[in-house]
Structures are given as C-alpha cells and as structure tokens.
Amino acid sequence: MSMLAIIEVGGKQYIVRENQEIRLERLDVEEGATVTFDNVLLLSKDEKEASLGAPFLAKKKVTATVVSQGRDEKVWGIKHKAKKRYKVKFGHKQLHTIVKIDKIA
C-alpha cells in the first residue's frame, strides 16, 4: 500500500496519495508550477503505523504539480420573499485548481 496523508488546504481537509490528482479550491499559482503543502495532519505508511499531528506534523511536506486551472459548472440560486413581490435569480461559477501529488515526505 502506498503512503497516505491528510492535508489541509483552504480550510478543507483532503486525503491524498502519491500520483493522485485532486481538485482544490483556486490556488494563485501558474499551470505546471510546483506547490508545497506544509499543513500535514496525518501521515501513514501502512495500515498499522500512523503519525498524527497536534495540529500539524513538523517537517512533513506534500509536494504537488499544478495540472490545470478552471471553473465549475454554474450553480443557480433564488432569493425570494413571500408576499412582497421580490424574487432574484443568481448564478455562480466556482474557480478550482487540479493538482497531481508528486511526493509525500
């Protein structure tokens, strides 16, 4: 079994393995650039051994390469107030970054 890590990026936690692509909220980095994540919460080499941080593990890093930047599909929402003749339809496209995990160290 490959190494497993739990990292925190943008206030969210992700379970990652080496050579895996994950979709994160927008990172202000160019495509092809290397990104290092220092906020490692858990590191596991196999199912029997695991290192937990309090809250983060010191000197542990996850290195990734930015594959692409993009936008999600549009999500529609409606604001409505009963009996006031008020209705507003709005849309939102969330920005995202896809990264490939290169190394867990």
N, C-alpha and C positions, 0 to 999 in steps of 0.2 A: 504494500500500500504506500502511496506517495505521501509526502509531507502535507499537512493541513494547517491552516492558520485562520484566525478570525481577526479581521482588521476593521478599524473604524475610519470612515471617510464621510465627511459632510454630515456628521451626526447620525449616520446609519452604520450598522454592522454587517459585514459580508463574510461568508465562509469561502475561502479561496484555496485552490490547489495550483501547483505548477502547470504551465501550458494551458491554463483555462482562460477563456475570455469572459469578462464580466461587464455589465452595464452600470455605470455610476452616474450620479448627477454631474452636471457640467463642471469640468476642470479647466482652468485657464492655461492650457498647455497646447502646443502645436502637435499635429499628427506626426508620428514617428519619434517623438521625444521620449526620454526615459523619465519615469516618475518613481519616487521612493516614498513608501508609506511607513512612517515611524510608529504609528499608533497600533501596535500589535497586542491584542488582548489575550490570545491563546495560541500556543504552538504545540503541535502534536506530530511525532514521528511515526507512531503506530497507535493501535487502539489501547495499548496498555500504559503508555507514557504520555503525559501531557504537562506542559508548563503554563501556569496561569499567572497573569499579571495583576498588580494591585495599584492602579487600574491597568497600567501598561507594562509590558516586558521591556527591560532596559537592554540596549544594544542589539535588539532584534529588528530586522527590517524586511519589507517585502518590496521587491523591485518589479516594475511593470513597464510595458511599452504601450504608448497610445496608438490604437489602431485607427479609430475614426471619431469624428465629432458629428453630432446630428441633432435632429428634432423628432420628438414622438408625434404620433397622430394627434389631431385636435380633439380635445375633450370639451364638450359643451356643458354649460350650466345655465340655470334660470333663477333669477331673483323674482319673487312675487309677493305682493302684499294684498291680502284678501280685502275685498270691498273698497279698495282705494284706486282702482284702475291703473295699477302700477305693475308692469311686467318688463323685465330686461333679460335678454338672452346674450350670453357672452361665451367666448371660446378662449382656449389656452393651449399652446404647444410647449411642452417641457423640453428643455435642452438636455442632452445627455452625452456622455463620453464612453466609448468602448475601449477597454484596456486588456492586454494579454499579460498574464502573470508570468514573469521570466524566472525569478529566483526568490526563494524563501530562505532567509539566513538569520 
